[in-house]
């Protein structure tokens, strides 16, 4: 499944990095602790977080993540959005809290 399919099926907003919507999604990782994501997330996963600062993109790029979903209507900081565009890694947004979007993404990816 591509990031664009996840966006469409879950009603997510593309906040930045739209050129990466064709990336393949292999799973999901949920954490707000950067060192946890750096140590345990796998390439191709979508990362669900409430972190909005630039270091999010550094980790997403390092781990070859497919996208980042920001929860609860949070928006990326300007330098985060800029790096998302440069790295072609989408930053997506949802009004849902972490628990709800994680459950919806799990259901979608395990169909």
Secondary structure, DSSP 8 states (H G I E B T S, - for coil): -BHHHHHHHHT-EEEE-GGGTT-B--EEEE-S-HHHHHHH--TTEEEEES--STHHHHHHHHTT-SEEEE-TT----HHHHHHHHHHT-EEEE-SS-HHHHHHHHHHHHT-
